[in-house]
């Protein structure tokens, strides 16, 4: 009777292996399930031992197959794994939670996740996670080996869920967390689409008018010998047109590109990034939106971590890594050092001088009542609601401002041309 090597897990998660004498692979899987084991791998014993090499048609050893695919080492060199989007992380964790809720063992759930269609998290990631779990690693350790895909927030929350025995619930909270952040991010991007469209359209219209249309009027004025006797507004418009025609088409893109690289180079330095991030927080219109978004992120991330049993110092460190603004990062680093000294969370946050008083008061109340995660969640919901209002207010101010600015610029150019036409008409009438 054929023999089959197997690897399986007990209900406790312990990995076991052995050999079964059964008719076929299906019978081996059935026997393992009847024994209360969850099959992980079942293969024919001869194939598993690897002591037989495939033979060619003449009985000699078959040459290894060649393919047009580049070697695996080169493939890894040229293949880069991008960070998955928030919605992709939400879908992945939610699907994994659903499979675990249905009673599926972790290895079988990860096997099913290999077929999940996602541009951000390919099936090869789930395959590697499954392999690591089969080899005896915990899911959090397997996720840590995929740090290019899964952020520290996921790794540490899953580790806390494994320790507390609530992995499914933790995955659901992660999905809810990423969905909420994805929703806020989508609202912010949607709010910026219209202003960016108006700016782009206005810039194209101004460049076309000054570089294409105005030179025709300039040539007309020159042929009539009226260029020196034109009104001041017209001469300014003509000067702008000459600049755009002779220099603007290459000087403006060059200046814009140089400015972009200089700002990026300066922002790459610690002092430059700190100054730019501080400036962003103080902007008149956008600063309020940026602050509310950062405060909401901080409160929600820290609340989610603490609610799932992550120690406060580790939760602060993870939150510090996730937040992008260096001013907030520095404040969280100082808070973490102060909490290490035994102080409460609200006191060092207030001392940082960055966070609003409402947040400090709500966290202090949470410390007094023993529910800091709940207080932080209230803070997050408060600032996310304020963020929606701030986005609507910002759009209500930006849209008319851009339209008026565009009308003033184009109107000024048209006034300069019209004044010249009126001057020509008057000179003809006087003759």
C-alpha positions as CSV (number, residue, x, y, z in Angstrom):
1,X,0.0,0.0,0.0
2,X,1.4,3.5,-0.8
3,X,2.8,5.6,1.9
4,X,2.2,9.3,2.5
5,X,4.2,11.8,4.5
6,X,2.1,14.3,6.3
7,X,2.4,17.5,8.4
8,X,-0.6,18.6,10.5
9,X,-1.5,20.7,13.4
10,X,-3.5,19.8,16.6
11,X,-6.3,22.0,17.8
12,X,-3.7,23.5,20.2
13,X,-1.6,24.6,17.2
14,X,1.2,22.0,17.8
15,X,2.8,20.8,14.6
16,X,3.1,17.0,14.1
17,X,4.3,14.9,11.2
18,X,4.4,11.2,10.3
19,X,3.7,8.5,7.7
20,X,0.4,6.9,6.8
21,X,-0.3,3.7,4.9
22,X,-3.4,4.5,2.8
23,X,-4.7,4.0,-0.7
24,X,-4.4,7.6,-1.9
25,X,-3.9,11.2,-0.8
26,X,-7.7,11.8,-0.2
27,X,-7.8,8.9,2.2
28,X,-4.8,10.3,4.0
29,X,-6.5,13.7,4.5
30,X,-9.7,12.0,5.7
31,X,-7.8,9.9,8.2
32,X,-6.1,12.9,9.6
33,X,-9.3,14.8,10.0
34,X,-10.9,11.9,11.7
35,X,-8.0,11.9,14.2
36,X,-8.8,15.5,15.0
37,X,-5.8,17.0,13.1
38,X,-5.7,19.8,10.6
39,X,-3.8,18.7,7.5
40,X,-1.0,21.1,6.4
41,X,0.9,19.1,3.8
42,X,0.3,15.6,2.5
43,X,2.6,14.1,-0.2
44,X,3.6,10.6,-1.5
45,X,6.5,9.3,0.5
46,X,8.7,8.6,-2.6
47,X,8.2,12.1,-3.9
48,X,8.8,13.6,-0.5
49,X,12.1,11.8,0.0
50,X,13.4,13.1,-3.3
51,X,15.5,10.0,-3.9
52,X,14.2,9.4,-7.4
53,X,15.1,11.6,-10.3
54,X,12.8,11.9,-13.3
55,X,14.0,9.8,-16.2
56,X,14.1,10.7,-19.8
57,X,12.6,8.6,-22.6
58,X,15.9,6.6,-22.9
59,X,16.1,5.8,-19.2
60,X,18.8,8.4,-18.5
61,X,18.4,11.2,-16.1
62,X,16.4,14.0,-17.5
63,X,18.1,17.3,-18.0
64,X,16.7,20.1,-15.9
65,X,14.1,22.0,-17.7
66,X,15.1,25.4,-19.1
67,X,12.8,28.3,-19.3
68,X,13.0,31.8,-20.6
69,X,12.4,33.2,-17.1
70,X,15.3,35.0,-15.4
71,X,16.9,33.4,-12.4
72,X,15.1,33.9,-9.1
73,X,17.9,36.1,-7.6
74,X,17.7,38.5,-10.6
75,X,13.9,38.5,-10.4
76,X,14.0,39.5,-6.8
77,X,16.5,42.2,-7.7
78,X,14.2,43.9,-10.2
79,X,11.0,43.2,-8.4
80,X,9.9,45.8,-5.9
81,X,6.9,45.4,-3.6
82,X,5.0,48.6,-3.1
83,X,3.3,49.5,0.1
84,X,-0.3,48.4,0.0
85,X,-3.1,51.0,0.2
86,X,-5.2,51.4,3.3
87,X,-8.2,49.9,1.7
88,X,-6.2,46.9,0.5
89,X,-5.0,46.3,4.1
90,X,-8.6,46.6,5.3
91,X,-9.8,44.1,2.7
92,X,-7.0,41.6,3.6
93,X,-7.4,41.7,7.4
94,X,-11.2,41.6,7.1
95,X,-11.1,38.5,4.8
96,X,-8.7,36.7,7.1
97,X,-10.9,37.5,10.1
98,X,-13.9,36.1,8.2
99,X,-12.1,32.8,7.4
100,X,-11.0,32.4,11.0
101,X,-14.5,33.0,12.2
102,X,-15.8,30.3,9.9
103,X,-13.7,27.8,11.9
104,X,-10.9,27.4,9.3
105,X,-7.4,26.7,10.7
106,X,-4.9,29.5,10.2
107,X,-2.8,27.6,7.6
108,X,-5.9,26.8,5.5
109,X,-7.1,30.4,5.9
110,X,-3.8,31.7,4.6
111,X,-4.0,29.2,1.8
112,X,-7.4,30.6,0.8
113,X,-6.0,34.1,1.0
114,X,-3.5,33.2,-1.7
115,X,-6.4,33.5,-4.2
116,X,-7.5,36.9,-2.9
117,X,-7.3,39.4,-5.7
118,X,-5.3,42.4,-4.5
119,X,-2.8,44.6,-6.3
120,X,-1.2,45.6,-3.0
121,X,-0.9,42.2,-1.4
122,X,-0.2,39.5,-4.0
123,X,-0.8,35.8,-3.3
124,X,2.9,35.2,-2.9
125,X,2.8,37.1,0.4
126,X,0.1,34.8,1.7
127,X,2.0,31.8,0.5
128,X,5.1,32.9,2.4
129,X,3.0,33.6,5.5
130,X,1.5,30.1,5.3
131,X,4.9,28.5,4.9
132,X,6.3,30.4,7.9
133,X,3.3,29.3,10.0
134,X,3.8,25.7,8.9
135,X,7.4,25.9,10.0
136,X,6.2,26.8,13.5
137,X,6.3,30.6,13.5
138,X,3.5,32.6,14.9
139,X,1.5,34.8,12.6
140,X,2.9,38.0,14.0
141,X,6.5,36.7,13.4
142,X,5.5,35.7,9.9
143,X,4.1,39.2,9.3
144,X,7.3,40.7,10.7
145,X,9.2,38.9,8.0
146,X,7.0,40.7,5.5
147,X,7.6,44.2,6.9
148,X,7.7,45.7,3.4
149,X,4.0,44.9,3.1
150,X,2.6,45.0,6.7
151,X,3.3,48.0,8.9
152,X,4.3,47.8,12.6
153,X,0.7,48.6,13.6
154,X,-0.5,45.3,12.1
155,X,2.4,43.2,13.4
156,X,2.1,44.4,17.0
157,X,-1.7,44.2,17.1
158,X,-1.7,40.7,15.8
159,X,0.9,39.8,18.4
160,X,-1.3,41.2,21.1
161,X,-4.3,39.3,19.7
162,X,-2.3,36.0,19.7
163,X,-1.3,36.6,23.4
164,X,-4.9,37.4,24.4
165,X,-6.5,34.7,22.3
166,X,-8.6,37.2,20.3
167,X,-6.9,37.2,17.0
168,X,-10.1,37.3,15.0
169,X,-11.4,40.3,16.9
170,X,-8.0,42.1,16.5
171,X,-8.1,41.5,12.7
172,X,-11.6,43.0,12.6
173,X,-10.5,46.0,14.5
174,X,-7.6,46.5,12.1
175,X,-9.9,46.3,9.1
176,X,-12.2,48.9,10.7
177,X,-9.2,51.1,11.5
178,X,-7.8,51.0,7.9
179,X,-11.3,51.5,6.4
180,X,-11.8,54.6,8.5
181,X,-8.4,56.0,7.6
182,X,-9.0,55.2,3.9
183,X,-12.3,57.1,4.1
184,X,-10.6,60.2,5.6
185,X,-7.9,60.0,3.0
186,X,-10.4,59.8,0.2
187,X,-12.3,62.8,1.5
188,X,-9.1,64.8,1.6
189,X,-8.1,63.8,-1.9
190,X,-11.6,64.5,-3.3
191,X,-11.6,67.9,-1.7
192,X,-8.4,68.8,-3.6
193,X,-9.4,67.6,-7.0
194,X,-11.5,70.7,-7.9
195,X,-8.9,73.3,-6.8
196,X,-6.2,71.4,-8.7
197,X,-8.3,71.3,-11.8
198,X,-9.1,75.0,-11.6
199,X,-5.4,75.9,-11.1
200,X,-4.3,73.7,-14.0
201,X,-6.9,75.0,-16.3
202,X,-6.2,78.6,-15.4
203,X,-2.4,78.1,-15.9
204,X,-2.9,76.6,-19.3
205,X,-5.3,79.4,-20.3
206,X,-2.9,82.1,-19.1
207,X,0.1,80.5,-20.9
208,X,-1.9,80.1,-24.1
209,X,-3.1,83.7,-24.0
210,X,0.3,85.2,-23.3
211,X,2.4,83.0,-25.5
212,X,0.1,82.5,-28.5
213,X,-2.6,85.2,-28.7
214,X,-0.8,88.3,-27.4
215,X,2.1,88.1,-29.8
216,X,-0.4,88.5,-32.7
217,X,-1.6,91.7,-31.1
218,X,1.9,92.8,-30.5
219,X,2.8,92.4,-34.2
220,X,-0.2,94.4,-35.1
221,X,0.7,97.2,-32.8
222,X,4.3,97.2,-34.2
223,X,3.2,97.5,-37.8
224,X,1.0,100.5,-36.9
225,X,3.9,102.2,-35.0
226,X,1.8,102.4,-31.9
227,X,3.9,100.4,-29.5
228,X,5.5,103.4,-27.8
229,X,2.2,105.3,-27.5
230,X,0.1,102.5,-26.0
231,X,-1.4,102.7,-22.5
232,X,0.6,101.5,-19.5
233,X,-1.6,98.4,-19.0
234,X,-1.1,97.4,-22.6
235,X,2.7,97.9,-22.4
236,X,2.8,95.7,-19.3
237,X,0.8,93.0,-21.1
238,X,3.1,93.2,-24.1
239,X,6.2,92.9,-21.9
240,X,4.6,89.8,-20.3
241,X,3.9,88.4,-23.7
242,X,7.5,89.0,-24.9
243,X,8.9,87.4,-21.8
244,X,6.7,84.3,-22.3
245,X,7.5,84.1,-25.9
246,X,11.3,84.5,-25.6
247,X,12.1,83.1,-22.1
248,X,9.0,81.8,-20.3
249,X,8.5,78.6,-22.3
250,X,11.9,77.3,-20.9
251,X,12.6,79.5,-17.9
252,X,9.4,78.9,-16.0
253,X,9.6,75.0,-16.2
254,X,13.3,75.2,-15.4
255,X,12.6,77.4,-12.4
256,X,9.8,75.2,-11.2
257,X,11.9,72.0,-11.5
258,X,14.8,73.7,-9.7
259,X,12.5,74.9,-6.9
260,X,11.1,71.4,-6.6
261,X,14.5,69.7,-6.2
262,X,15.8,72.4,-3.9
263,X,12.8,72.1,-1.6
264,X,13.0,68.3,-1.6
265,X,16.7,68.4,-0.9
266,X,16.1,70.8,2.0
267,X,13.2,68.7,3.3
268,X,15.5,65.7,3.3
269,X,17.6,67.3,6.0
270,X,16.3,66.9,9.6
271,X,16.2,70.6,10.2
272,X,14.6,71.3,6.9
273,X,11.8,68.8,7.3
274,X,11.1,70.0,10.8
275,X,10.8,73.6,9.6
276,X,8.6,72.7,6.7
277,X,6.3,70.5,8.8
278,X,6.0,73.3,11.4
279,X,5.1,75.7,8.6
280,X,2.4,73.3,7.3
281,X,0.8,73.3,10.7
282,X,0.7,77.1,10.7
283,X,-0.8,77.6,7.3
284,X,-3.9,79.8,7.3
285,X,-6.4,77.5,5.6
286,X,-4.7,74.2,5.0
287,X,-3.0,74.2,8.5
288,X,-6.3,73.6,10.3
289,X,-7.1,70.6,8.1
290,X,-3.6,69.2,8.5
291,X,-3.7,69.5,12.3
292,X,-7.1,67.9,12.6
293,X,-6.1,65.0,10.4
294,X,-2.9,64.4,12.4
295,X,-4.6,64.7,15.8
296,X,-7.3,62.3,14.6
297,X,-4.7,59.8,13.4
298,X,-2.7,60.0,16.6
299,X,-5.7,59.4,18.8
300,X,-7.2,56.6,16.7
301,X,-3.9,54.7,16.3
302,X,-3.0,54.9,20.0
303,X,-6.5,54.0,21.1
304,X,-6.5,50.9,18.8
305,X,-3.2,49.7,20.1
306,X,-4.0,50.2,23.8
307,X,-7.4,48.6,23.4
308,X,-5.8,45.5,22.0
309,X,-3.3,45.1,24.9
310,X,-0.2,46.7,23.4
311,X,1.9,48.2,26.2
312,X,1.7,52.0,26.3
313,X,5.5,52.6,25.6
314,X,5.4,50.3,22.6
315,X,2.1,51.8,21.5
316,X,3.6,55.3,21.6
317,X,6.7,54.1,19.6
318,X,4.5,52.6,16.9
319,X,2.3,55.7,16.7
320,X,5.4,57.8,16.5
321,X,6.6,55.8,13.5
322,X,3.2,56.0,11.7
323,X,2.7,59.8,12.1
324,X,4.4,61.6,9.2
325,X,4.8,65.1,10.7
326,X,8.2,65.5,12.5
327,X,6.8,68.1,14.9
328,X,4.2,65.5,16.2
329,X,6.9,62.8,16.1
330,X,9.2,64.9,18.4
331,X,6.3,65.5,20.8
332,X,5.5,61.8,20.9
333,X,9.2,60.9,21.5
334,X,9.3,63.4,24.4
335,X,6.1,61.9,25.8
336,X,7.4,58.4,25.6
337,X,10.5,59.4,27.5
338,X,8.4,61.1,30.2
339,X,6.0,58.1,30.5
340,X,9.1,55.9,31.0
341,X,9.8,58.1,34.0
342,X,6.4,57.1,35.5
343,X,4.4,60.2,34.5
344,X,0.8,59.9,33.2
345,X,0.1,60.3,29.5
346,X,-1.8,63.6,29.7
347,X,0.9,65.5,31.5
348,X,3.8,65.1,29.0
349,X,1.4,65.6,26.1
350,X,0.4,68.9,27.6
351,X,4.1,69.8,28.2
352,X,4.9,69.2,24.5
353,X,2.9,72.3,23.6
354,X,1.6,70.8,20.3
355,X,-1.6,69.1,21.2
356,X,-4.8,71.0,21.8
357,X,-6.2,71.4,25.3
358,X,-9.4,69.5,24.5
359,X,-7.4,66.4,23.7
360,X,-5.4,66.8,26.9
361,X,-8.5,67.2,29.0
362,X,-10.2,64.1,27.5
363,X,-7.1,62.0,28.0
364,X,-6.8,63.2,31.6
365,X,-10.5,62.2,32.2
366,X,-9.8,58.8,30.6
367,X,-6.9,58.3,33.0
368,X,-9.0,59.2,36.0
369,X,-11.8,56.8,34.9
370,X,-9.4,54.0,33.8
371,X,-10.5,54.1,30.2
372,X,-7.7,55.8,28.2
373,X,-8.5,53.8,25.0
374,X,-12.1,54.9,25.1
375,X,-11.1,58.5,25.8
376,X,-8.7,58.5,22.8
377,X,-11.4,57.0,20.6
378,X,-13.7,59.9,21.6
379,X,-10.9,62.3,20.7
380,X,-10.4,60.6,17.3
381,X,-14.2,60.8,16.5
382,X,-14.3,64.4,17.6
383,X,-11.4,65.5,15.4
384,X,-12.6,63.4,12.5
385,X,-16.0,65.2,12.7
386,X,-14.2,68.5,12.9
387,X,-12.1,67.5,9.9
388,X,-15.2,67.0,7.8
389,X,-16.4,70.5,8.7
390,X,-12.9,71.9,8.0
391,X,-12.8,70.3,4.6
392,X,-16.1,71.8,3.6
393,X,-15.0,75.2,4.9
394,X,-11.7,75.0,3.1
395,X,-13.5,74.1,-0.2
396,X,-16.0,76.9,0.4
397,X,-13.1,79.4,0.6
398,X,-10.7,77.9,-2.0
399,X,-13.2,77.6,-4.9
400,X,-14.3,81.3,-5.0
401,X,-10.8,82.5,-4.3
402,X,-9.4,80.6,-7.2
403,X,-12.1,81.7,-9.5
404,X,-11.7,85.4,-8.5
405,X,-7.9,85.2,-8.9
406,X,-8.2,83.6,-12.3
407,X,-10.8,86.2,-13.4
408,X,-8.5,89.0,-12.2
409,X,-5.5,87.7,-14.1
410,X,-7.3,87.0,-17.3
411,X,-9.4,90.1,-17.0
412,X,-6.2,92.2,-16.5
413,X,-4.8,90.8,-19.7
414,X,-8.0,91.5,-21.6
415,X,-8.1,95.0,-20.3
416,X,-4.6,95.7,-21.5
417,X,-5.6,94.5,-25.0
418,X,-8.9,96.4,-25.0
419,X,-7.3,99.7,-23.9
420,X,-4.9,99.4,-26.9
421,X,-7.8,98.8,-29.2
422,X,-9.7,101.8,-27.8
423,X,-6.5,103.9,-28.3
424,X,-6.2,102.8,-31.9
425,X,-9.9,103.6,-32.6
426,X,-9.6,107.1,-31.1
427,X,-6.5,107.8,-33.2
428,X,-8.3,106.7,-36.3
429,X,-11.3,108.9,-35.5
430,X,-9.0,111.9,-34.8
431,X,-7.5,111.5,-38.3
